[in-house]
Amino acid sequence: MAGIRNLFKVTNDVKNILKKTEETIDVIKQKVHESTTYLVLLGEVLKKVMDVAHNFGERRREAKEEREAEEECEDCEPSEKKKSRKAKIEVE
């Protein structure tokens, strides 16, 4: 009878160990999944920041080119300035 009781205890202990191992694996899976979600989200945020920075740089560059074109055309008559702006817009 004592042998059967010891066998039951050992079996019960093994079941508890397997249950704890399974719970640990589930927690690890959940943490990994949440981490990848955060990494994907962080990647999207960085992508947006880079797009905004790129657009900002383009707008600054265009404004600078427009100012330079106006400075070059200081000697031009007012009607020619308008024409050069329209020509630039049409080219784009």
N, C-alpha and C positions, 0 to 999 in steps of 0.2 A: 504494500500500500504506500509506503514512504517513497518507493521508486517511482510510482505513478505520479505522486504529488510533486516530486522533484522534476520529473519530465514536464508536467504542466507548468511549473514555474519557469523552467528554461524556455519552453515554447512561448509563454506569455512575455518573457523578457525579450525574446527575439522579435515578437510582434511589435512591442513597444519601440525597440530600436529601429525597425523598418518604418514604423509610422513616423518617428522623429526625423529619420533620414528623408522620407518623402516630403514632410513639411518643410524641411530645410531646402530641399531642391526646388519646391514650389516658390519659396521666398526668394531664392536666387534667381529663378526664372522671371519672377515679377520685377525684381530690381533691375535686371538686365533689360527687360522690356521698357520699363520707365526711363532708364538711362538712354536707350536708343531713341525713345520719343523725345527726350530733352535735347539730344544731340541733333536730331532732325530739325527740331524747332529752332535751335541755335543756328544751324546751317541756313535755314530760311531767313532768319533775322539778319545774319551777316550778308546774305545775298542781297536783301533789300537795301541795307546800308551801302553796299558797294554800288548798287544801281543809282541810289540818290547821289552819292559822291560823284559818280561818273556824269550824271545829268547836270549837276552843279558845275563841274569842270567844263562841260560843253557850253553851257550858257555863259560862263565867264569868258571863254575863248571867243564865242560869237560876239559878245558885247565889246571885247577888246578889238576884234577885227572891224566891227562897225565904227568904233571911235577912230581907229586908224584910217579907215576909209574917209571919214568926215574930215579928219585933219589933213589928209592929202588933198581933199577937195576944198580947202579953205579959199583958194584963189578962184574957184569956180563960181559961176553966177548961181543964184538961188535955184533957178530952173534946172540947171545942170546937176545940182545936188539931188534934187528930187529924181531926176532921171537915173543917176547912179544908184540910188537906193532901190528904185524899181527894177533896174537891171540886175542888181544883186538878188533881189527877191525872186525874180524870174529864173535866175540861174539855179537857185536852190530848188 
